[in-house]
């Protein structure tokens, strides 16, 4: 059986984003590593478009989330800066 030697960058982005949104609350170091590793691959591939912080609606119920938008909107509250999504 011939093994594939390439992997689509969108699959890497999707898997990293899934982990970033759904991992356990205590996995902050792992989320940082996933984010940095995937962002590096995206940069190398010319596909890095930045990131955003996840809101409560973006994560698994009961998990920490990245940002809460307040009023006025220029003063958001950051809860867990490792809850991100690669764009």
PEBELCOR-V100243 format. One record per backbone hydrogen bond with DSSP energy under -0.5 kcal/mol. NH is the residue of the N-H (numbers start at 1). CO is the residue of the C=O. Records with the same first field share a line. If there is no record, write none. Layout:
NH = CO, CO
This chain:
11 = 8
12 = 8
13 = 9
14 = 10
15 = 11
16 = 12
17 = 13
18 = 14
19 = 15
20 = 16
21 = 17
22 = 18
23 = 19
27 = 24
31 = 27
32 = 28
33 = 29
34 = 30
35 = 31
36 = 32
37 = 33
38 = 34
39 = 35
40 = 36
41 = 37
42 = 38
43 = 39
44 = 40
45 = 41
46 = 43
47 = 42
48 = 42
49 = 50
52 = 85
54 = 83
58 = 55
59 = 55, 56
60 = 21
63 = 60
66 = 54
67 = 54
68 = 77
72 = 70
75 = 72
77 = 68
78 = 76
79 = 66, 77
80 = 65, 66
83 = 80
84 = 82
85 = 52
87 = 50
